[in-house]
Amino acid sequence: MLRLRSFFFILFCTINLYSIEVIKTKTKINYNEIISTKELYKIEVPNVKKLCIPVTVDDFNNNKFVATRYLKKDSILCQKDIKLYTKKSVLFNFGSIEIEKSGKIIFENDKYIKIKRDDGKIEKIYKDGRLK
């Protein structure tokens, strides 16, 4: 009886040795949204999917990341789900006024410039300063 108790005690103590520390999302994260540490939490799980390489907390302390797909609440973050954030911005110089917008130029002519913003929407800015 004593051997059986000691066996279960040792088994109980070693269960956490085979767990993997992963990062899960607290809320939903949209495509191309910057991921902050407030939206994440650590948890230990016994196993992960075969194709998933879990992200560590140290990665988020050193860099900023954006989501490469829509992430549901309580989903495990894998390396394929995130990419490194690079700031893309366009600078407009209207003489004495300078405007900086985030995004990239997709079309330009003499009258206006079309910009694709980070969220995927296209914005049209006229060169003479008018709105429409």
Backbone as CSV, one residue per row, in Angstrom:
resi,resn,N_x,N_y,N_z,CA_x,CA_y,CA_z,C_x,C_y,C_z
1,MET,0.819,-1.186,0.000,0.000,0.000,0.000,0.866,1.253,0.000
2,LEU,1.964,1.190,0.738,2.877,2.316,0.807,3.528,2.565,-0.552
3,ARG,3.833,1.513,-1.280,4.444,1.651,-2.603,3.469,2.314,-3.575
4,LEU,2.214,1.961,-3.452,1.198,2.532,-4.334,1.029,4.026,-4.071
5,ARG,1.033,4.424,-2.808,0.925,5.841,-2.457,2.135,6.616,-2.957
6,SER,3.301,6.068,-2.767,4.503,6.762,-3.221,4.547,6.863,-4.754
7,PHE,4.051,5.841,-5.427,3.992,5.882,-6.889,3.077,7.009,-7.363
8,PHE,1.894,7.131,-6.768,0.971,8.191,-7.159,1.504,9.571,-6.793
9,PHE,2.198,9.678,-5.681,2.793,10.954,-5.292,3.850,11.386,-6.304
10,ILE,4.706,10.474,-6.713,5.747,10.786,-7.711,5.104,11.105,-9.057
11,LEU,4.096,10.369,-9.415,3.383,10.624,-10.671,2.730,12.002,-10.648
12,PHE,2.126,12.357,-9.556,1.477,13.659,-9.423,2.483,14.804,-9.523
13,CYS,3.661,14.619,-8.950,4.693,15.663,-8.991,5.305,15.835,-10.378
14,THR,5.353,14.779,-11.166,5.989,14.866,-12.481,5.023,15.246,-13.606
15,ILE,3.753,15.393,-13.314,2.788,15.763,-14.360,3.118,17.144,-14.920
16,ASN,3.477,18.086,-14.090,3.788,19.438,-14.560,5.131,19.520,-15.278
17,LEU,5.964,18.528,-15.183,7.252,18.550,-15.873,7.082,18.467,-17.383
18,TYR,6.014,17.852,-17.834,5.783,17.683,-19.260,4.861,18.747,-19.844
19,SER,4.612,19.805,-19.116,3.746,20.864,-19.630,4.574,21.895,-20.398
20,ILE,3.904,22.608,-21.290,4.535,23.604,-22.138,3.921,24.961,-21.809
21,GLU,4.767,25.959,-21.622,4.279,27.302,-21.337,3.962,28.000,-22.655
22,VAL,2.716,28.450,-22.820,2.275,29.108,-24.043,1.615,30.444,-23.688
23,ILE,1.366,31.231,-24.730,0.679,32.508,-24.573,-0.680,32.399,-25.255
24,LYS,-1.730,32.796,-24.535,-3.083,32.795,-25.080,-3.620,34.220,-25.137
25,THR,-4.625,34.429,-25.978,-5.223,35.754,-26.127,-6.394,35.923,-25.163
26,LYS,-6.501,37.103,-24.556,-7.626,37.418,-23.665,-8.846,37.861,-24.468
27,THR,-8.593,38.582,-25.558,-9.669,39.107,-26.401,-9.408,38.714,-27.840
28,LYS,-10.363,39.002,-28.714,-10.155,38.734,-30.134,-9.169,39.757,-30.685
29,ILE,-8.352,39.335,-31.642,-7.366,40.205,-32.268,-7.614,40.172,-33.769
30,ASN,-7.828,41.332,-34.356,-8.132,41.424,-35.777,-6.875,41.277,-36.629
31,TYR,-7.089,41.044,-37.917,-6.002,40.926,-38.888,-5.231,42.246,-38.962
32,ASN,-3.917,42.173,-38.952,-2.986,43.312,-39.012,-3.118,44.264,-37.823
33,GLU,-3.657,43.816,-36.715,-3.734,44.639,-35.514,-2.463,44.455,-34.700
34,ILE,-1.969,45.537,-34.130,-0.780,45.464,-33.280,-1.167,44.748,-31.984
35,ILE,-0.382,43.755,-31.613,-0.678,42.939,-30.433,0.052,43.530,-29.237
36,SER,-0.707,43.853,-28.203,-0.098,44.371,-26.972,-0.093,43.279,-25.909
37,THR,0.742,43.450,-24.916,0.847,42.447,-23.855,-0.386,42.452,-22.952
38,LYS,-1.209,43.505,-23.002,-2.439,43.558,-22.203,-3.476,42.568,-22.724
39,GLU,-3.355,42.180,-23.989,-4.311,41.260,-24.605,-3.891,39.796,-24.462
40,LEU,-2.800,39.531,-23.742,-2.242,38.179,-23.663,-2.080,37.732,-22.217
41,TYR,-2.009,36.411,-22.027,-1.674,35.852,-20.719,-0.963,34.512,-20.901
42,LYS,-0.167,34.143,-19.891,0.590,32.886,-19.920,-0.224,31.776,-19.283
43,ILE,-0.021,30.574,-19.820,-0.664,29.393,-19.244,0.176,28.183,-19.630
44,GLU,0.103,27.135,-18.822,0.816,25.890,-19.125,-0.187,24.851,-19.607
45,VAL,0.131,24.237,-20.731,-0.739,23.214,-21.318,0.071,21.936,-21.509
46,PRO,-0.586,20.783,-21.512,0.156,19.528,-21.663,0.719,19.320,-23.064
47,ASN,0.028,19.832,-24.102,0.540,19.669,-25.461,-0.047,20.747,-26.373
48,VAL,0.568,20.930,-27.525,0.090,21.873,-28.537,-0.036,21.138,-29.864
49,LYS,-0.634,21.804,-30.844,-0.778,21.182,-32.159,0.593,20.946,-32.780
50,LYS,0.648,20.008,-33.685,1.915,19.577,-34.281,2.607,20.696,-35.045
51,LEU,1.853,21.516,-35.776,2.442,22.564,-36.601,2.646,23.883,-35.861
52,CYS,2.273,23.946,-34.620,2.361,25.184,-33.845,3.675,25.242,-33.069
53,ILE,4.439,26.299,-33.292,5.626,26.594,-32.491,5.245,27.764,-31.587
54,PRO,5.093,27.535,-30.276,4.592,28.585,-29.385,5.539,29.789,-29.288
55,VAL,4.948,30.947,-29.105,5.684,32.192,-28.927,5.989,32.359,-27.446
56,THR,7.146,32.942,-27.131,7.522,33.150,-25.729,7.251,34.590,-25.305
57,VAL,7.263,34.811,-24.007,7.030,36.144,-23.456,8.198,37.072,-23.794
58,ASP,9.406,36.530,-23.861,10.577,37.347,-24.166,10.480,37.992,-25.544
59,ASP,9.834,37.333,-26.489,9.655,37.909,-27.820,8.835,39.191,-27.746
60,PHE,7.795,39.219,-26.921,6.946,40.393,-26.812,7.598,41.504,-25.995
61,ASN,8.508,41.177,-25.115,9.202,42.210,-24.355,10.182,42.984,-25.229
62,ASN,10.726,42.338,-26.258,11.745,42.969,-27.089,11.192,43.637,-28.345
63,ASN,10.086,43.141,-28.914,9.599,43.614,-30.208,8.093,43.840,-30.184
64,LYS,7.610,44.537,-31.237,6.180,44.686,-31.471,5.788,43.749,-32.597
65,PHE,4.598,43.151,-32.471,4.124,42.214,-33.475,2.724,42.592,-33.934
66,VAL,2.380,42.163,-35.164,1.021,42.295,-35.686,0.506,40.901,-36.037
67,ALA,-0.806,40.768,-36.048,-1.423,39.475,-36.334,-1.465,39.234,-37.841
68,THR,-1.125,38.024,-38.274,-1.182,37.672,-39.688,-2.520,37.052,-40.056
69,ARG,-3.401,36.860,-39.076,-4.742,36.341,-39.300,-5.601,36.757,-38.114
70,TYR,-6.899,36.555,-38.238,-7.820,36.826,-37.143,-7.598,35.790,-36.044
71,LEU,-7.440,36.261,-34.806,-7.214,35.364,-33.671,-8.414,35.428,-32.730
72,LYS,-9.006,34.275,-32.452,-10.150,34.213,-31.558,-9.689,34.344,-30.106
73,LYS,-10.654,34.605,-29.228,-10.378,34.677,-27.799,-9.930,33.299,-27.315
74,ASP,-8.944,33.251,-26.430,-8.386,32.037,-25.816,-7.709,31.111,-26.820
75,SER,-7.155,31.657,-27.891,-6.395,30.817,-28.822,-4.903,30.939,-28.508
76,ILE,-4.177,29.868,-28.745,-2.737,29.837,-28.478,-2.012,30.560,-29.601
77,LEU,-1.058,31.417,-29.233,-0.286,32.160,-30.232,0.867,31.312,-30.741
78,CYS,0.924,31.135,-32.043,2.018,30.416,-32.692,2.848,31.420,-33.481
79,GLN,4.046,31.020,-33.873,4.915,31.919,-34.621,4.361,32.248,-35.998
80,LYS,3.574,31.353,-36.579,2.997,31.627,-37.896,1.825,32.614,-37.813
81,ASP,1.300,32.878,-36.611,0.168,33.779,-36.430,0.574,35.234,-36.285
82,ILE,1.868,35.489,-36.102,2.325,36.864,-35.890,3.500,37.170,-36.812
83,LYS,3.712,38.466,-37.060,4.896,38.913,-37.787,5.385,40.208,-37.146
84,LEU,6.629,40.528,-37.381,7.256,41.701,-36.793,6.633,42.970,-37.354
85,TYR,6.355,43.944,-36.499,5.726,45.201,-36.908,6.775,46.139,-37.495
86,THR,6.501,46.621,-38.699,7.344,47.645,-39.309,6.467,48.841,-39.623
87,LYS,6.907,50.000,-39.206,6.122,51.216,-39.391,6.253,51.687,-40.828
88,LYS,5.111,51.834,-41.506,5.068,52.346,-42.868,4.274,53.636,-42.833
89,SER,4.878,54.731,-43.261,4.166,55.996,-43.246,4.522,56.806,-44.487
90,VAL,3.612,57.720,-44.826,3.766,58.599,-45.978,3.758,60.022,-45.451
91,LEU,4.696,60.835,-45.913,4.818,62.218,-45.466,4.372,63.136,-46.586
92,PHE,3.384,64.004,-46.307,2.893,64.994,-47.268,3.422,66.352,-46.867
93,ASN,3.963,67.080,-47.822,4.487,68.410,-47.567,3.675,69.397,-48.391
94,PHE,2.784,70.152,-47.711,1.963,71.170,-48.363,2.532,72.556,-48.095
95,GLY,3.797,72.750,-48.265,4.420,74.041,-47.988,4.767,74.138,-46.513
96,SER,3.990,74.925,-45.768,4.278,75.116,-44.345,3.662,74.007,-43.479
97,ILE,2.799,73.183,-44.046,2.143,72.114,-43.288,2.658,70.764,-43.765
98,GLU,3.039,69.921,-42.824,3.450,68.558,-43.130,2.497,67.592,-42.425
99,ILE,2.024,66.598,-43.166,1.109,65.601,-42.618,1.743,64.226,-42.812
100,GLU,1.735,63.427,-41.736,2.247,62.063,-41.815,1.092,61.092,-41.607
101,LYS,0.877,60.209,-42.566,-0.179,59.205,-42.503,0.455,57.827,-42.532
102,SER,-0.124,56.883,-41.789,0.401,55.516,-41.825,-0.209,54.784,-43.007
103,GLY,0.602,54.057,-43.735,0.166,53.321,-44.915,1.203,53.414,-46.016
104,LYS,0.787,53.031,-47.247,1.707,53.118,-48.376,0.972,53.685,-49.583
105,ILE,1.716,54.337,-50.456,1.152,54.953,-51.654,0.876,53.861,-52.684
106,ILE,-0.352,53.842,-53.213,-0.673,52.872,-54.261,-0.913,53.550,-55.609
107,PHE,-1.238,54.859,-55.617,-1.451,55.582,-56.869,-1.203,57.064,-56.635
108,GLU,-0.601,57.729,-57.626,-0.343,59.164,-57.520,-0.443,59.780,-58.909
109,ASN,-1.122,60.929,-59.000,-1.126,61.729,-60.221,-1.026,63.203,-59.834
110,ASP,-1.332,64.123,-60.772,-1.187,65.556,-60.495,-2.233,66.085,-59.520
111,LYS,-3.384,65.422,-59.434,-4.478,65.922,-58.619,-4.538,65.325,-57.211
112,TYR,-4.299,64.026,-57.082,-4.473,63.372,-55.778,-3.510,62.202,-55.619
113,ILE,-3.483,61.679,-54.381,-2.677,60.513,-54.013,-3.605,59.521,-53.320
114,LYS,-3.506,58.238,-53.677,-4.269,57.187,-53.002,-3.327,56.427,-52.081
115,ILE,-3.778,56.250,-50.836,-2.984,55.572,-49.807,-3.772,54.369,-49.306
116,LYS,-3.089,53.237,-49.162,-3.699,52.068,-48.531,-3.268,52.055,-47.079
117,ARG,-4.240,52.224,-46.174,-3.942,52.270,-44.751,-3.634,50.879,-44.213
118,ASP,-3.175,50.814,-42.975,-2.815,49.534,-42.347,-4.012,48.605,-42.186
119,ASP,-5.204,49.169,-42.023,-6.389,48.319,-41.867,-6.984,47.882,-43.201
120,GLY,-6.386,48.285,-44.328,-6.818,47.830,-45.645,-7.684,48.814,-46.398
121,LYS,-8.130,49.880,-45.764,-8.968,50.873,-46.427,-8.111,51.788,-47.298
122,ILE,-8.715,52.281,-48.381,-8.006,53.171,-49.304,-8.484,54.597,-49.052
123,GLU,-7.531,55.516,-48.930,-7.827,56.904,-48.634,-7.295,57.769,-49.770
124,LYS,-8.100,58.756,-50.175,-7.744,59.640,-51.276,-7.450,61.022,-50.707
125,ILE,-6.254,61.559,-50.977,-5.859,62.877,-50.475,-5.507,63.737,-51.685
126,TYR,-6.204,64.871,-51.809,-5.962,65.789,-52.916,-4.739,66.651,-52.613
127,LYS,-3.991,66.990,-53.657,-2.750,67.737,-53.472,-2.976,69.201,-53.195
128,ASP,-4.157,69.740,-53.556,-4.418,71.145,-53.282,-4.993,71.371,-51.884
129,GLY,-5.179,70.305,-51.092,-5.597,70.437,-49.704,-7.079,70.262,-49.470
130,ARG,-7.904,70.154,-50.498,-9.345,70.001,-50.306,-9.676,68.550,-49.943
131,LEU,-10.842,68.369,-49.373,-11.244,67.044,-48.931,-11.904,66.253,-50.039
132,LYS,-12.784,66.867,-50.849,-13.435,66.170,-51.967,-13.547,67.073,-53.157
